[in-house]
Amino acid sequence: MTNPTTTAGNGAATGAKSDHEVAQVASQENVALPPRKHLLDLDDLTAAEITDLLDSAEGMLEIIGRDVRKTPALRGKTIITMFFENSTRTRVSFEQAGKILGADVINVTASASSVSKGESLLNTVKTLQAMQIDALVVRHPHSGAPYFISNHTDASVVNAGDGTHAHPTQSLLDLFTVRSHVGDLTGKKIAIVGDVLYSRVARSNIIAFQKMGAEVTVSCPNTLIPDEWQLDSTLGSETGFGGLKLARNVDEAIDSTDVVMALRIQQERQDAGHLPSLREYSDRWGINAQRMALANDGALLMHPGPMNEGVEISSEVAHGAQSVVEEQVRNGVAVRMAVLYTLCAPGKSTRLAGGGDEAQAQA
C-alpha cells in the first residue's frame, strides 16, 4: 500500500522532471500547471485537476449517449493497449473510448507479443516507441511498471492497473459515479470493505475520495491489511493515508455511510492462509441486504468488478436498487475518453458535448 520503489519520473529523457516534480515546483511557485503527459497515479494530482477530468467526462458521457457515437477529436492518433494481465472491463472500455474519439486503437496482449518469446519489457516499449505511437495504456502485474515505461517512451502512458499499487482510471470513474448521485463529496462517508492489502483499487480510491473531501473507512480481516495498520484506529499523515479510519468490524464501517464499496478477494495475488474459507469471509464481511440497511437511506452500492457474487457481495444487493455497478462500467468509457483526450490533445478544450461542433473544429 505504498508507492512503488521504481523511480516515479515521468520524463522520457534523462534529466526530465516528472509530473510529480513539476506539480511540486508549480505549487511552490504558485504558477499554473502545464498539461500532464502521463496518468500513472492520483496521489500527485490536485483536487482541481481531478475535477477537470470529471467535468470533461460529463461531456464525454453525452457523446456516448448519441445514436452515432463517434467524434474525430483524436483522428490521426494511435493508441496501444498493452495488457499483461487478463481484463474485460478496463481493456474494452479503453478500446471503445479511443475509437469513439476517432483514434486508431491497437490491442496487444502478453501471450500474443514477443514477451512470450523472452523479450524484455524495455525492448517491447522501444519497439512500440519506434512506431510513433501517441499513447500507451498499460496493465502489468508488477507495481511500478508504468513508471518504468514512462521513462523510456515519448508517448503518453496511462496506468490501467499495476500490481497491488494503483488503478487511477477506476478511481476516477468511481468518483464520477458518486458525484453524479450526491454532488459535492465533501463530508460524505465512504466505506470500503474487503481485500485492502492486495487491492490496487482500494489504494487509489482511498486517495481519490480523501482528496475530494470524503471521509473514508475501511473494513477487512486482520490478514488483509498492511502489517503496520491496526483495526479500530485512525491513520496519521505519515502513512500517506492520513484520516483513514480502520473499523473494528464491517457493521461499524457501513453504519451511516453514503457509499459502500465491496472489493473482490484477490485470490490470484494471495498466498495461502489469509482466510479460513470464502464461506466465513462471506458471513463476516460480505455485503448483503441486512448490512446495507445500516447505511444511510439511498446509499450507493459499488463494486469495481469482476464480482464474486455470494462471496464479497450477495446477488440480492449486487443487482438491487442501490447498486450502481453497471453505471460504473458505463461511466468508465466516458472517464477514459476524458483521460485519453486530455493526454493526447493537450491545450485543447475538453468540452466535446453540444453536438460535436467543437470536436469537429479541433480535429
HUKANOR-V552921 format. One record per run of one state. SS is the DSSP state (h for helix, s for strand, l for the rest). FROM is the first residue (numbers start at 1). TO is the last residue. Records with the same first field share a line. If there is no record, write none. Layout:
# HUKANOR-V552921
SS=FROM-TO + FROM-TO
This chain:
# HUKANOR-V552921
l=1-18 + 30-38 + 40-46 + 65-77 + 84-88 + 101-103 + 113-113 + 118-120 + 131-134 + 141-144 + 151-155 + 163-165 + 167-167 + 183-188 + 194-199 + 212-214 + 220-221 + 225-232 + 235-236 + 240-244 + 247-249 + 255-258 + 263-277 + 286-286 + 288-288 + 293-299 + 304-308 + 310-312 + 314-314 + 319-322 + 324-324 + 345-356 + 363-363
h=19-29 + 47-64 + 89-100 + 110-112 + 114-117 + 121-130 + 145-150 + 168-182 + 200-211 + 222-224 + 237-239 + 250-254 + 278-285 + 289-292 + 315-318 + 325-344 + 357-362
s=39-39 + 78-83 + 104-109 + 135-140 + 156-162 + 166-166 + 189-193 + 215-219 + 233-234 + 245-246 + 259-262 + 287-287 + 300-303 + 309-309 + 313-313 + 323-323
